Amino acid sequence: DAGVTQSPTHLIKTRGQHVTLRCSPISGHKSVSWYQQVLGQGPQFIFQYYEKEERGRGNFPDRFSARQFPNYSSELNVNALLLGDSALYLCASSSRTGYTDTQYFGPGTRLTVL
Amino acid sequence: DAKTTQPPSMDCAEGRAANLPCNHSTISGNEYVYWYRQIHSQGPQYIIHGLKNNETNEMASLIITEDRKSSTLILPHATLRDTAVYYCIVRDGFGGSNYKLTFGKGTLLTVNP
């Protein structure tokens, strides 16, 4: 089975621009989460969507938004890009196993803001 | 903040078992222990998780102490491809704030030839 896919793999933008990152979950997974990983740090949670509803949100400004589509794919949008938004953006999809669920990550999108 | 403490780095000889410790002294009854690893610039890879019993899969074994305040991830025969940052994460089950993973700084495991 195909894993989580993300597009594009790399992206270069300039300050003030906006960006849209895309994620396709593993087939059958209804939940998608987004994480930001700045160089040298662990991933930081941004959003989770389940059945197209926002389930959780991390400590990120309103410039960050996301949505989930009927086919469970998802987009992460970032407006008014800052240099500090340069990072690896990770998408994870999850399925329930018993009383918990396990998140499986995609390869990420490397965003560089100049 | 992450609820776990891990050593920043460890070394292991190729072919030997790698034992990665994790302290989670404030873990509560419905929280799971998850392990992920991240090879440079790739997405984190799920390894294993457990609640209170020891667990084993094709990648690793997870040993959780009886009081659940610490755990050890065991890679039985480490290879050079196991060189990565290993993250130990404590996470609620359903009904809690289980929707997110909170990553700490992890342990950089270096497997040497």
Interface residues (C-beta under 8 A of the other chain):
Chain A: V4 S33 Y35 Q41 G42 P43 Q44 F45 Q48 Y50 R55 G56 G58 L88 L90 A92 R96 Y99 T100 D101 T102 Q103 Y104 F105 G106 P107 G108 R110
Chain B: A2 N30 Y32 Y34 Y36 S41 Q42 G43 P44 Q45 Y46 H49 Y87 R91 G93 F94 S97 N98 Y99 K100 L101 T102 F103 G104 K105 G106
